[in-house]
Amino acid sequence: MENINSTLPVIEQCNHIPQLLSIKDVGSYTGLSRSTIYEMINEKSDRYDPTFPRKVPLTQVRVVWVASEIAEWINTKIAARTA
């Protein structure tokens, strides 16, 4: 009979998998449009923001963002308003 505790490391590993967000989710959380997000990550754009989290390419056509980085960016913006 298999020991139930033997699965604990797998469960712990799953708890540490970064959450990935689609462009739609990033827009929903930040209140920014898709085009604004892409302008903010484009170094040649007037709207470029070097503090905005970098995208993570999954395939040639699919990109995502790390949820914790988006949350940190939002929290930085919130903190800046009270300064």
N, C-alpha and C positions, 0 to 999 in steps of 0.2 A: 504494500500500500504506500502510495506517495505521501510524503510529508507536506502538508499545506504550506508550511513556512518556506519550502524550497522555491515557491513562486514569488516571495517577497522581493528579492532583488529585481525581478522583471517589473513588478509593480512600481518599485521605487524609480526605476529607470524611466518608466512612462510618465511619472510625475515631473521629470526633468526635461521632457521633450518640449522645445520652444513652440509656442502657439504662433502660427503663421496667419497673416491677414491678407485677404484679396484687396485689390484697389477699391472695390465697392465697400468693404468693411472699413478701410482706412478713411474713406470719404465720410462714412457714417459716423465714425468715432471723432473725427476732427472737424466735421462740418464743412470740409473743403470739397470742391468739385474735382472730378477726375482730371480735367485739363489743368487746374491750378496745382494739383499734386505733381503732375508731370513737369510743369513749369518750375516748380520749387526744387526739383531734383536735376534740372537741366542747367549746367554751369554757364551756358551761353544766354540764358534767359534773364530778363530784368527782375524777375520774381525769384531768382535762385536763392535758396536758403541753405547754407552749408550745415546748419544745425538739424535740418530735417533728416530723419533716418534714411539710410540707403536701402534700396530695393534688393531683394535676393532673387536672382534668376533661377527658376526651377527647370525650365526647358527653354527652347529657343523663342517661344511665344508667351510663356507664363512667368510672371513675376509676382512676388509676395513681399510683405514686410513683417518683421518680427514684432509681435504684439507688445512685448515689454519695452522695446525701443520707442514705439509709438506712444505708449503710456508715459514713458519718461519725458518725451518731447512735450506732450500735453501738460504734464505736471510742471515742467520748466516754464511754459507759457503762463500757467496759472500763478506760479510763484512770482513771475516778473510783473504781474499786474499790481501786486501789493507792495512792490519795492518803491 
